[in-house]
Amino acid sequence: MTLAIKNPAPVKNLFPDIEFAKLAAEKISAAIGRPVTVEDEVTQDELDQVKDFVVPQSGERRIANIAGIGYLKNLEKFLLESQNIEVLPDELAELTNLNLLILTANHIRTIPHWIGNLTELTRLSLDSQVPGLSGEVPESLGKLTKLAHLSLHNNFKLSGKLPDSLAKLTSLEGIPIQTNAFEDLTVLNKIPPTAIVNAINQSLGEVDLGAVAADGALRKELPVIFVQAQTEGDYLYERDGIKISNPDAAISKDRQYIHLPTDKVGDQEVTLRFASHAATSITYKYAVE
């Protein structure tokens, strides 16, 4: 969805969130060299001159909506932290000149698939959202082959598999993804070895297995990161292995499964943790009848 105006229009008519409109007026003014307020009319040619929308962190404004950003078609840098932004509008996908997109500590809930359209990006920061990004990271991130820094840490609920497409990001220098819930991080073995990675504290939460029969076989396939932790040479390899809270539980010889004890009637709980950082864990709960 490409936005453009044919006739001059007041800034406040282009950006529905009045606080965002005020910021836009400031950036337009700086770009064209004349004072602009939200009441003033601007042309598309003047909007096209805005290339920098970097706002130092401030607690004064609370912006919830960045609709209208698509009018700034030549934008190269967009930084707006610690606001109330919940949605990345589709029009942002049209800003293909963006090389920097930093939206740390907003309220964004998911990463849109169109993020892969922004192929000029060298830095993308969507970390520390409140209460956190959820769901999976889209495969389309692999199209951002100029990306040097990808920050997705402290989102708590990003899950599933970190996509294999990230192996295409040969310019990566840093990829902090700690404090999430990723189940499969095998792609970390394929990214540039010089990239600085932080992948600790992947909390997979609790798995409720319900009621099970006493003295029956109870075998569950391990999340991939726990297999990685036992595989020498893997990026996640744990020299001291996996810690298991219940001594009667055991990992299979092929290191693919956990055998859970069913010899004691009642509620049971077994937690697996990485030896080096206990927050990377998963807990199985079940009732033996």
N, C-alpha and C positions, 0 to 999 in steps of 0.2 A: 504494500500500500504506500505509494509515493505521494507525499504531501507537497502542495505548492499553492501559492496564491497568485491570482491574475491581477488583482488590484490592490493598492495599499490598504492595510488593515491595522486596527489598533492591536498592540501587543497582547492586551488582556483577552482579545477575541481568539487568539491563536493558542494560548496556553490556559486551559480551564482552571488549573490550580493557581490561585492568585499569588501565592508565595513563590511558586516556580516561575510565574510570569514576571515577577519583580527581578528575580535572578536573571531571567532571559533578557530583560530590558538592560540590565547592567552589562551583560556580555555583548549585546548588540551595540550598545553605546561605545564600548571599548573597541569593537571591531571597526566601526564606521567613523569614529572620531567626532561624534556630536552627541549631546545629551539625549537620552531616550527614556521615557517613563512608560508605564503600562497603558497610559491613555494615548500615547503617541502612535501615529500610523507608521508602518514600515513597509518596504517593498520586498519582493522575493530576492532581488539582487542584493539588498542589504542583509537579508537573512543568510544569503549564501556566503557572506564574508566572515561569518562566525566560525572559527576553527577550534577555539579553546573554550571549554565549559568546565573549568576546574574551580571547585569551590572549597576553600579551606574548611575543615570540620568546625561546625558551630552548632551550639544548642539553641540558637535563637529562632531558627526556622524549623517548621515541621511540615515537610513536603510529602504528600501522599500520592501524587499523580504527576507523572512526567509526560502526559499526553501533549502533543505538539512538538516534541523533540524532533520529529521527522521533518519539520520545516527547515531545520538547520542541516541542509543536505551535505555540506562540506565539512562537517564537524570531524575533528581528528582526535580530540581528547575530551573525555567526559568523566568527571570525578564528582560524586555527590554521596557523601558518607553520613551515616547516623541519622537517617530520616525515616519516614514511615512508608516508603515505597513498597507496595505489595506485588505489583505486576510490571513486567517488562513489556511495554506495548509493542505490537507487531511492527509498527512504523520504525522502531529502532533497528530492525533488520535491514532497512534500506540505507543506513549510514555506513556505507562500505569503505569510507575513508578512515574510519575509527582505528587508531592504533593503540589507544589506551581506554579501558572501560573499568572503572573502579566504583563499585557500589557496596562497599563494606558496611556491615551493621545496619541494614535496612530490614524490611519485613518480607522480602521476596520469598516465594514458597517453592518454586520449581525453576529449573533451567530450561528455557524454551529450545526446541529443536532447531529453530532458525539461527541460533547462535553461530552455527557454522558458516553463515553468510558473511560474517565479519572477518574476512580473510586477511585484513591488514593488521589485525590485533597482534601486539607484542606483549601486552599485559592485560590479564583478565582477573579481577578480584571480586568474588561473590562470597567471600568468607563472612562468618559471624552474623548470619541473618538471625532475626528474632521471630519465632522461636527456633528457626533453622530451616534450611532447604531440606526437602524430602524427595523421595523417589530416586531414580537412577540418573546418572550422568549420560547425556545423549551421545551417540556415536558421532554425531556431526562435529563434535569438538575436534575430531581428527583432521578436519579441513583447515584448522588454524595453524598452518605449517610455519608461520613466522613467530608463533607464540614463544616467548622466553620465560614468562612467569605466569603460572596458573595457581590461584589461591582459592581453595574450597574448604579450608579448615574451619573447625568449630561450628559446624552446622548440625551435628548430632545425628541427623536422620538420613543423610545421603546413604544409599544402600545399594545392594546388588553388586554387579561387576563393574569395576572401573574399565571402560571400554578399551578393546584392543586397538582401536583407531588411534589412541594416544601414542602408539609406537611411531606414528608418522611425524610426531612433533620433534624433529631432530634439532631444533634450536632451543629446546627447553634448558633453562638454567636453574629453575626452582619450581617445586610442586608440593607445597604444604597441603596435606589432605587429612591431617590428624583430627581426632575427636569427631568421628562419624560412625557409620555402621556398615562399612563395605565388607562384603563377604568374599570377594575375589579380587586380589590385587596382583595377579600374575603379570599384567602388563608392565609392572615396575621393573621386570627383568629385561624389558626391551627398550626402555627409554635411554637417552644418553647417559653413560656412566658418570659423567661429570656433573649431572644435574643434582641439586641438593633436594633431597626428599625427606619429608617427615610424615610417616604413616602410622604413628603410634595411636593407641587409644581408640580402637575400633570396637565399640560396644554393641554386640548383637542382641542384647537383651535376653528375654526369657522365652523358652519354647515349651508350651503346655502340651504334653503328650497324652493327657487324660488318664483314664483307668487302664491298667494292664494286668494280666494274669500273673499270679505268684509263680515263681520258678519257671517263667517262660523266657524265651529269648527276646531281648530288646536291644536291637542294633540300629544305630542312626548314622547316616552318612555325615561326615564332618564338613563344616563350611570350608571352602577352599583355602582361606587364609590359615586355617589350622593345619592343613596338609602342607602348605608352603613353609610354615614354621618348622616342620620336621624334615624338610628337604634341603640337604646340604647344598650350598651354592645359590639357593634362592635368596632374593633380596630380603625376604622376611625370616630367613633361617634363624632359629633360636638355639644357640649353643646349649643352653640348659633345658631345652625342650618345653613341653606343655605341662602345666601343673593341674592336677585333678583333685577336686575337693573330697571326693569319696574314694578311699583306698580300694574299694571293691569294684570300682569301674575301671575299665582298661581300654586302651586304644589297640585296634587290630594290628597284626604284624605288617600288613600292607599300608598302614597309617592312613587309611581312608575312612575308618569307622570308629565309633565309640560304642563299647558294649556296656550297657547300663545294668546294674544289679537289680534283681527282682526277688531276692530271697527273703526280704523282710516286708511284712504287711504294713501298709500305712503310707503316708505322704513322703515322697522322696525328692531330693534335690541334688543335682550334680552340676558343678560349675567347672568349666575349663578356662584356663587363663594362660596368656603368654608369660614365660618366666621373667622376661626383662621389663615388661610393663603390664601390670595386672589389669589395667582398664580394658585391654583387648580381651574380651571374654564372651562366653555364652553359657546360659544356665538352662538345664533341662529339668522340668518339673513333671512329676507323674505320681499317680496313686496306685500302689500294689494291692490287689484284692485277692 
